[in-house]
Amino acid sequence: MTSEAKIAANRRNAQRSTGPRTASGKSRVRRNALKHGLAALVVRDPAVTAEVEQLAAAIGTDGARRSAPLIAECEVALKQVRAARLDIMAEMSLVPPTHERGVKADQLIPEVDRLQRCLDRLVQLERYERRALSKRKRAVRLAWPSEEDTQWL
């Protein structure tokens, strides 16, 4: 059981943590999900919407009419993730050669830091790719159930 003192301390702390108060802080927080656009819905952009609709029409056979838009949206999201990954890898390949003699360790630190940031971004992209792949797999199973999927129905 939590003590009264602990409950009171939690309430005091909760009153202090109310998020950003300044206009610049609020605008910075508002853009958190839009850092690279992968967390947002892909169909907000008219060009992306047209691409999703065209792909859904190509997929939309009799069995997949309901799932086709979702499958198409996942495919577009995967395309965006893979393009972002290529950009990061291109940035990583721009590392100047540092294997020459006379290069001091303190000169390598900025390059190592930059490469570490690139690797961190690659790891973050994996989350969006896994989410899109899982969502697409679920939609495909709804459109074309296998014998294993229907044995319990």
Secondary structure, 3 states (H helix, E strand, C coil): CCCHHHHHHHHHHHHHCCCCCCHHHHHHHHCHHHCCCCCCCHHHCHHHHHHHHHHHHHHCCHHHCCCHHHHHHHHHHHHHHHHHHHHHHHHHHCCCCCCCCCCCHHHHHHHHHHHHHHHHHHHHHHHHHHHHHHHHHHHHHHHCCCHHHHCCC
